[in-house]
Amino acid sequence: MSNVQVAVVTGSNKGIGLAIVRALCKEFPGDVYLTSRDPGRGQAAVTQLQQEGLRPLFHQLDIDDLQSIRALRDFLKEKYGGLNVLVNNAGIAFKVHDTTPFAVQAEVTLKTNFFATRNVCTELLPLVKPYGRVVNVSSMVSISALKGCSQELQQKFRSDTITEDELVQLMSKFVEDTKKGVHDKEGWPNTAYRVSKIGVTVLSRIQARLLNEQRRGDHILLNACCPGWVRTDMAGPKATKSPEEGAETPVYLALLPSSADAPHGQFVSDKTVKPW
């Protein structure tokens, strides 16, 4: 078993994920794993970074596939005895003008952005070593979407005592409400991507609370963040930030020094804690 530190970035063969891997390869004192659903694209991205003089490693990971998550878990446990940095970056978004029915968009988007991200956390958080860092890439739109929810939903999502099971029930209810065509009436905003990111932000708050309760002495810091509006396949060419600029806040949170005790359980944008 290796004593080397290890960092994993999900969904990192392009865009913000690739930029996060590039920065970690330069700054993180250990092995950095670029992961991708498609091994061919993942290896191509690794080759690209190697040509820049960097030394990322590759592991296949499809966050929609529980067996794929567990294969990565077992590999990390066997080779490194755990994990030091986890950046949950993988996510999807339908284009604005996509004609896919809204109920389908809701189901597909939440399946990956919320439920699959949660599965990664369920499997990998127990592996995170003392002084580990966990970064869940969310979005500022989770804040605007929260404001677009009914007062009742806002209270639930802002609660300091909401449980993971209650959050899962709410995210499932959104999907069901879209299928019934009643999501407006039930107090939801008319956007699947933004609701999925509410889920990621609230999940992060819950996870940080559980770490405080169960592993307080381990000094693990876990946060949600917004990379900003970044020029990627997802956000398009008009976005204001480069992928490297988008990677700055996630990398800052991933590399918080061992002496730091904050931020933790926060939503961070431009390296600044934002109110939820």
C-alpha positions in Angstrom: 0.0 0.0 0.0 1.3 3.4 -1.0 1.9 6.2 1.5 1.5 8.7 -1.3 -1.3 11.2 -1.0 -4.0 10.9 -3.7 -6.6 13.2 -5.2 -9.5 12.3 -7.5 -11.5 14.6 -9.8 -14.7 13.2 -11.3 -15.7 14.1 -14.8 -12.3 15.5 -15.7 -11.4 14.7 -19.3 -12.4 18.2 -20.4 -13.6 21.6 -19.3 -13.4 22.7 -15.6 -12.6 19.1 -14.5 -9.5 19.0 -16.8 -8.4 22.4 -15.6 -8.7 21.3 -12.0 -6.6 18.2 -12.7 -4.0 20.4 -14.4 -3.8 22.8 -11.4 -3.6 19.9 -8.9 -0.8 18.2 -10.9 1.2 21.4 -10.4 0.3 22.0 -6.7 -0.9 18.8 -5.0 1.9 16.8 -3.4 0.8 13.4 -4.5 -0.9 11.4 -7.2 -3.8 13.1 -9.1 -6.4 10.9 -10.9 -8.2 12.2 -14.0 -11.4 10.2 -14.4 -13.8 9.8 -17.3 -16.7 7.6 -18.3 -15.0 6.9 -21.6 -11.5 5.5 -21.2 -10.4 6.7 -24.7 -11.3 10.3 -23.9 -9.7 10.0 -20.5 -6.5 8.6 -21.8 -6.4 11.3 -24.5 -6.7 14.0 -21.8 -4.0 12.4 -19.8 -1.7 12.4 -22.8 -2.5 16.1 -23.4 -1.4 16.9 -19.9 1.7 14.7 -20.1 2.7 16.7 -23.2 2.5 19.8 -20.9 5.0 18.1 -18.6 2.5 17.0 -16.0 1.9 13.5 -14.5 -1.8 12.7 -14.0 -3.0 9.2 -13.7 -6.2 7.7 -15.1 -9.0 5.7 -13.7 -12.3 5.0 -15.4 -15.3 6.4 -13.6 -18.9 6.6 -14.7 -20.7 8.2 -11.8 -24.1 6.9 -13.1 -22.8 3.4 -12.7 -22.6 2.2 -9.0 -20.3 -0.7 -10.0 -17.9 1.8 -11.6 -17.9 3.9 -8.4 -17.2 0.8 -6.3 -14.4 -0.3 -8.5 -12.7 3.1 -8.0 -13.4 2.8 -4.2 -11.8 -0.6 -4.0 -8.8 0.5 -6.1 -8.2 3.5 -3.8 -8.6 1.4 -0.7 -6.2 -1.2 -1.9 -3.5 1.0 -3.4 -3.6 4.1 -1.1 -5.6 2.9 2.0 -7.9 5.9 1.4 -8.2 9.3 -0.3 -7.0 12.8 0.5 -8.8 15.0 -1.9 -12.1 14.4 -3.7 -13.5 16.9 -6.2 -17.0 16.0 -7.4 -17.1 17.8 -10.7 -19.0 15.5 -13.0 -22.3 16.8 -14.1 -24.6 17.4 -17.1 -26.9 20.1 -18.4 -29.4 20.2 -21.3 -29.0 23.1 -23.7 -31.5 26.0 -23.3 -33.3 25.2 -26.6 -33.3 21.4 -26.1 -36.8 20.0 -27.0 -36.5 17.0 -24.7 -39.7 17.0 -22.5 -39.1 18.7 -19.2 -40.0 15.7 -17.2 -37.3 13.7 -19.0 -34.8 16.5 -18.5 -35.6 16.5 -14.8 -35.1 12.8 -14.4 -31.9 12.6 -16.4 -30.3 15.7 -14.9 -31.1 14.8 -11.3 -30.0 11.2 -11.9 -26.4 12.4 -12.6 -26.0 15.7 -10.9 -27.7 14.8 -7.6 -28.2 11.1 -7.2 -25.0 9.9 -8.8 -22.9 12.6 -7.0 -24.5 11.4 -3.8 -23.6 7.8 -4.6 -19.9 8.8 -5.1 -20.0 10.5 -1.7 -21.6 7.5 0.0 -18.9 5.2 -1.4 -15.8 7.5 -1.1 -16.4 9.7 1.9 -15.6 6.9 4.3 -12.2 6.6 2.6 -11.3 10.2 3.2 -8.3 10.4 5.5 -7.8 12.9 8.3 -7.2 16.4 7.0 -8.8 15.4 3.7 -10.6 17.9 1.5 -13.9 17.3 -0.3 -15.2 19.8 -2.9 -18.7 19.4 -4.5 -19.0 21.5 -7.6 -22.4 23.2 -7.5 -23.4 26.5 -9.0 -24.5 30.1 -8.2 -27.7 29.1 -9.9 -28.5 27.0 -6.9 -29.0 30.3 -4.9 -31.2 31.9 -7.6 -33.1 28.6 -7.9 -33.6 28.5 -4.1 -35.1 32.0 -4.3 -37.5 30.7 -7.0 -38.8 28.0 -4.7 -41.9 28.4 -2.5 -41.4 29.6 1.0 -42.1 26.2 2.3 -39.4 24.6 0.1 -36.9 27.4 0.9 -37.3 26.7 4.6 -36.7 23.0 4.1 -33.6 23.5 2.0 -32.2 26.1 4.4 -32.8 24.0 7.5 -29.8 23.2 9.6 -31.4 19.9 10.6 -32.6 18.5 7.2 -31.4 14.9 6.8 -30.0 13.2 3.7 -33.1 11.0 3.5 -35.3 14.1 3.6 -33.3 15.8 0.8 -33.5 12.6 -1.3 -37.3 12.6 -0.9 -37.5 16.3 -2.0 -35.3 15.7 -5.0 -37.4 12.6 -5.9 -40.6 14.6 -5.4 -39.4 17.2 -7.9 -38.9 14.5 -10.6 -42.3 13.0 -9.8 -44.0 16.5 -9.8 -42.5 17.2 -13.3 -43.9 13.9 -14.6 -47.4 14.8 -13.3 -47.0 18.4 -14.7 -47.5 19.9 -11.2 -44.0 21.2 -10.4 -45.1 24.8 -10.7 -48.1 24.3 -8.4 -45.9 22.5 -5.9 -43.5 25.5 -5.6 -40.6 24.4 -7.8 -38.7 26.6 -10.3 -39.0 25.7 -13.9 -35.4 24.4 -14.3 -34.0 20.9 -13.7 -30.3 21.9 -13.7 -30.8 24.5 -11.1 -32.9 22.3 -8.8 -30.2 19.6 -9.2 -27.6 22.1 -7.9 -29.8 23.0 -4.9 -29.5 19.3 -4.2 -25.7 19.4 -4.4 -25.4 22.5 -2.2 -27.8 21.2 0.5 -26.1 17.7 0.4 -22.8 19.4 1.1 -24.2 21.1 4.1 -25.6 17.9 5.4 -22.4 16.0 4.8 -20.3 18.6 6.6 -22.6 18.4 9.6 -22.3 14.6 9.7 -18.5 14.9 9.5 -18.6 17.2 12.5 -20.8 14.7 14.4 -18.9 11.5 13.4 -15.3 12.5 12.6 -14.7 15.8 14.3 -11.1 15.0 15.2 -10.2 14.2 11.6 -10.2 17.9 10.5 -11.8 17.1 7.1 -13.2 20.1 5.3 -16.1 19.7 2.9 -17.7 22.5 0.8 -19.8 23.2 -2.2 -18.6 25.8 -4.7 -19.5 27.7 -7.8 -16.7 27.8 -10.4 -18.5 30.7 -12.2 -19.8 31.0 -15.7 -17.1 29.1 -17.6 -16.5 28.6 -21.3 -17.1 24.9 -21.6 -19.2 22.6 -23.8 -21.9 22.9 -21.2 -22.0 26.7 -20.8 -21.0 27.7 -24.3 -18.5 30.1 -25.8 -20.0 33.4 -24.5 -19.2 32.6 -20.8 -17.0 35.0 -19.0 -14.4 32.7 -17.5 -11.8 30.4 -18.9 -11.7 26.8 -17.6 -8.5 27.7 -15.7 -10.3 30.6 -14.0 -13.2 28.3 -13.2 -10.9 25.9 -11.6 -9.5 28.5 -9.1 -12.1 28.1 -6.4 -12.4 24.3 -6.5 -8.6 24.0 -6.4 -8.4 26.6 -3.5 -10.9 24.5 -1.5 -9.1 21.2 -2.4 -5.7 22.6 -1.2 -6.9 24.3 2.0 -3.9 23.9 4.4 -4.0 21.4 7.2 -4.0 24.2 9.7 -7.3 25.5 8.3 -10.6 24.8 10.1 -12.8 26.8 7.7 -14.6 27.1 5.4 -16.5 23.9 6.1 -20.1 23.1 5.1 -20.2 26.4 3.1 -21.1 27.5 -0.4 -18.0 29.2 -1.8 -17.8 31.4 -4.9 -14.6 33.4 -6.0 -12.9 31.9 -2.9 -15.6 33.7 -0.7 -18.3 32.2 1.4 -21.7 33.1 0.2 -24.9 33.1 2.3 -27.3 30.2 1.6 
